[in-house]
Amino acid sequence: MSGTVLLTGGAGFIGSHTYVALLEAGYRVVIVDNFSNAARDVPDRLAQITGTQVVAYDVDVSDAAALEAVFCTHSIDAVIHLAARKSVPQSLASPQGFFNSNIAALLSLLRVMEQHQVKTIVFSSSATVYGAPEALPIPEHAPLGYTNPYGLSKLMGEQFLNQRTRRGQGWATGILRYFNPAGAHPSGLIGEAALSDGGNLMPMVARVAKGQLPGLTVFGSDYGTPDGTGIRDYIHVCDLARGHVLSVGHLLQRGRSHTVNLGKGAGYSVLDLIKTYEQVSGQKIPFRFAPRRAGDVAASFADPSMAQTVLGFRAEHDLLDMCQSSWRWETNSDPCWHPKSADHHRYTAAIPVSQRMDLSH
Ligand SMILES: NC(=O)c1ccc[n+]([C@@H]2O[C@H](COP(=O)([O-])OP(=O)(O)OC[C@H]3O[C@@H](n4cnc5c(N)ncnc54)[C@H](O)[C@@H]3O)[C@@H](O)[C@H]2O)c1
């Protein structure tokens, strides 16, 4: 494969793994990230993993002028757009601000792309666009909906891209609806930062295993599932990263737009995840049951057949792989790694960031 991919949010959880997968596939990659939810040393970690110099810009995607400068500096063939805020609780607390930042960033990006005649884009959507699913497994043609402003921002993002695809004029768009990304790179050098307000289950379980939280709250023990707890479709982040490589390759080679689920097609319960994490970490994970949360569904898992047919994609890793790699990352990572850590700035001041160029000032 050849070509230069602009990877927004490339210092984040999914972005950093996608960076590695793109490089392994032969692409040149330019990262744009405002480091609002990523540690400043991620580019150095990526350089360590790949053995190559990382080009990363400290730029907010909604800053059209700064983005424009990046497009003028590099000849971009395609964009993979991952940069977004993803915290559902934050989106409920401040819908307008959250919505503005996710949508403003996408619109600014699309404008700059249009100016530079770059019309190939992969967009990170989410299974959240299915709202409360009516049937399982969930195919791409299932009814769409949303249960929070985060979900609405993803639905709107899809619509902006679909409008362009329908318009023709050379647009090729890949909409990837992720189920529940988990796990980490086998090196243990990159992984997911737990959001302070909760968020994904595995980083929270890891924090309990590490003794940073006293225990876990499991919402709902009376669902109609084998053990009574909610079932979700967890997909290893390295599988997910490979899905992006296949999607952008498909767009660049065939110019055919697609919307596909990226999931395993099978679910694991909350208790499955806790037990497997206990097994790999050797730590007891205390938990207590609480009533179901409003908006949560008993089970959600993908029909992954479209991704296999269109992209030849199949998720390979199982829950054990996800927990093992997550634990390796969690036990390797410095507590200062987390972007919201008070020590973060002291830490980044001490690390070499010579390969990181900053066009934002
Ligand atoms: N992780 C999940 O469970 C999940 C599930 C479905 C969809 N998604 C979507 O996948 C994408 C990546 O998620 P992630 O888990 O890697 O999140 P993340 O927070 O780890 O990564 C997002 C990255 O984007 C950066 N960023 C945010 N807003 C930006 C902006 N305006 N300009 C520049 N950089 C910005 C952050 O600093 C961060 O590095 C997001 O769009 C998210 O909504 C994630």
The ligand as a Gaussian input file, in Angstrom:
#p B3LYP/6-31G(d) Opt

LIG

0 1
 N      -13.375000       3.872000      22.523000
 C      -14.648000       3.568000      22.275000
 O      -15.285000       2.850000      23.043000
 C      -15.319000       4.056000      21.025000
 C      -16.468000       3.400000      20.559000
 C      -17.088000       3.871000      19.411000
 C      -16.581000       4.975000      18.746000
 N      -15.478000       5.606000      19.230000
 C      -14.967000       6.779000      18.512000
 O      -13.639000       6.506000      18.097000
 C      -12.884000       7.713000      18.076000
 C      -11.612000       7.506000      18.859000
 O      -11.943000       7.073000      20.163000
 P      -10.838000       6.717000      21.238000
 O      -11.428000       5.684000      22.120000
 O       -9.545000       6.474000      20.590000
 O      -10.814000       8.078000      22.042000
 P       -9.575000       8.894000      22.604000
 O      -10.127000       9.974000      23.450000
 O       -8.567000       7.984000      23.192000
 O       -8.962000       9.493000      21.259000
 C       -9.466000      10.651000      20.652000
 C       -8.268000      11.527000      20.356000
 O       -8.726000      12.700000      19.688000
 C       -8.134000      13.839000      20.292000
 N       -9.088000      14.918000      20.064000
 C      -10.342000      15.077000      20.594000
 N      -10.919000      16.179000      20.077000
 C      -10.029000      16.720000      19.207000
 C      -10.045000      17.863000      18.360000
 N      -11.101000      18.693000      18.305000
 N       -8.961000      18.122000      17.612000
 C       -7.875000      17.312000      17.647000
 N       -7.795000      16.224000      18.431000
 C       -8.862000      15.932000      19.201000
 C       -7.887000      13.453000      21.740000
 O       -6.820000      14.178000      22.312000
 C       -7.541000      11.979000      21.616000
 O       -6.161000      11.784000      21.421000
 C      -13.798000       8.786000      18.623000
 O      -14.375000       9.456000      17.530000
 C      -14.859000       8.012000      19.374000
 O      -16.064000       8.695000      19.440000
 C      -14.827000       5.165000      20.335000

